[in-house]
């Protein structure tokens, strides 16, 4: 069996972690502080660190999980976008206005992809001219039912032409139907496109300088898979929330999870929470929301709260609180304000950094609030763990009140009853016993808990999903995201559609240079509806959705499964 060195990097809120995995297991690992103003510097630093432990030329693949796109959206550092939207009967695009340069155009396509009212070319030209006048270089072109007929979106892109550096067409991102979600997804994709591509250019230059020019580069996605950097350049919106996905894939790679479980990734700034049902992570069934805007970006189901090892302590009306603020590192690491880790140091739960500085900081802060140092530290730990417990219980309750989707299937009528907790991240071992006491559940911490996210990034499989639509009355087949459109026979049926969807997906992946196995292709939805007119069957409307199932490279699982 041919083994290659795999490099996984996770750019977190506090630290950037890296691991190199080969046939021996974890061959190298490193952790450096994240420079939020220069994420590239953090990536370069951690690569340089691991390459002092293993030969750079032997690394054949780099999987990167980055907070770049998420941070840009949260911090409002996205680019102005010109949005051109065509709704149709029953929907007004202006109800979903996303930005200042938003233009609703007339026209309509029906649910079968038939043109029922053409766009007005004069409106389109005026909208493009207005955007061009304001210096807009990034666009989103979205029409209702475009996965069934992309003609309007293609025409909008054609008219925009050289006025744009990027035009995101809704149908090219996903074949799923939901006009408001597709509109938001296309908008955010264009809003972060330049930032991501500038970062990708810089990563490429750095890899060549560091001797990794031969390594294939993939970007982690929110659904627990990866995509080639070339694909990520076109669809950077898929990289949002890749950090929590890395932690979930990390725990999968190191632990054999078979029961309903809770996953806690406790970092320096936040705690990410995930839920497993029957050993499989839960999914967001419709797509994540970015701010107040639901999208069609597939994602593992996670929740992030502002509790981490470096979260600042505060006292409000005699209540001791932890986070969500993180003014800097713990006092034990040179910071100027006491944090959760300082409280743990004071209680003897941890031995991180300069323990004397932690003690002094806790004592001064306690005196300022008329508390005993021991009481302050214990109440801080209790507050942090209590917040995590309350959020977990609320999340489980919400999950049990709606249909449960795992990474593999819909579990109808299934109630989640967690029986075990897995913890990773820097403070994992420190908080193991307090979390056990708070939950009264078995708690497990993997051996490589501090770099579990990077392990997950390294071993995650490249994934992709496609939707096939076929109309046997119109004799047309479409796979929007792959640009496939062809004539079919009148007797085309659901089984043929299933085969075509799977074959098209595999062919696309292999053309992209991504080795993909047939056993990892899964049909997630397949339906065929008869169309009847005048009491006579005139055709069938067929829809098939399939994907390369998210997961890890199983040959490495044998090496790392013993780390839990």
QUIZI-V550691 format. One line per field, one symbol per residue. ss: DSSP state (H for helix, E for strand, L for the rest). phi: phi as a letter, one per 30 degrees, with the letter a starting at -180 (. if undefined). burial: # if it has 16 or more other ideal C-beta (glycine too) atoms within 10 Angstrom, else .. A space follows every 50 residues. Layout:
# QUIZI-V550691
ss = ???
phi = ???
burial = ???
This chain:
# QUIZI-V550691
ss = LLLLEEEEEEELLLEEEEEEEELLEEEEEEEEELLLLLHHHHHHHHHHHH HLLLLHHHEEEEEEELLHHHHHHHLLLLLLLEEEEELELLELHHHHLLLL LEEEELLEELLLLLEEELLLHHHHHHHHHHHHHLLLLEEEEEELLLLLLL HHHHHHHHHHHHHLLEEEEHHHHLLLLLHHHHHHHHHHHHHLHHHHHHHH HHHHHHHHHLLLLLLEEEEELLLLLEEEHHHHHHLHHHHLLHHHHHHHHH HHHHLLLLLLEEEEEELLLLEEEEEEELLEEEEELLLLEELLEELLLLEE LEEEELLLLLLEEEEELLEEEELLLLLLLLHHHLLLLLEHHHHHHHHLLL LLLLHHHHHHHHHHHHHHLLLLHHHHHHHHHHHHHHHHHHHHHHHHHHHL LLLEEELLLEELLLLLLLLEEEEELLLHHHHHHHHHHHHLLEEEELLLHH HHHHHHHHHELELLEEEEEEELLLLEEEEHHHLEEEELLLLLLHHHHHHH HHHHHHHHHHHLLLLLLHHHEEEEEEEEEEEEELLEEEEEEEEEEEEELL LELHHHHHHHHHHL
phi = .dcbdcccbbdcdcbccbbccbdcjddaaabbddcddadddddddddedd ddcbdedcdcbbcccbdedddddddiccddbcccbcckeibceddbdcad ccbdcdkabddcjddcaddcdddddddddddddcidbbbbbbbdidddad edddddddddhddbcbbdcedddacdcleddddddddddddcededdddd eddedddddcicddddcbcdcddjcbbeedddddbdedddiddedddddd dddcbccbcdbccccccdcbcccbbcchicddcddckdcciccdbcddad dbbcbdbaecdddbbbhicdbbiddbdlddddcjdcbdbeddddeddidb bdidddddddddddddddchbdeddeddddddddddddeddddddddddd cbecccdcadcdidcdbdbabcbbjededdcedededdchbebbbdecdd bdddddddcdddbabbbcbbbdddhbbbbedcicaadbddcebddddddd ddddddddddddicdbcddcdbdcaabbcdcbbhibdclbccbbcbbdde lcddddeddcdddc
burial = ....##################...#######.#....##.######### #....#.################....##.########....#..#.#.. #####.###..##.....#...##..##..#....############### #######.##...#.################################.## .##..##..#.#..###############.#################### #####.#..#########################.###.#..######## #####.#########....####..#..#####.#.###########.## .####.#######.##....#.#..##########.###.##..##..#. ...#####..#..#.#.#.#########.###.##..##...####.### ######################.#.#######.#...#...#...###.# ##.###.##....#.#...###...#.#..........############ ##...#..##..##
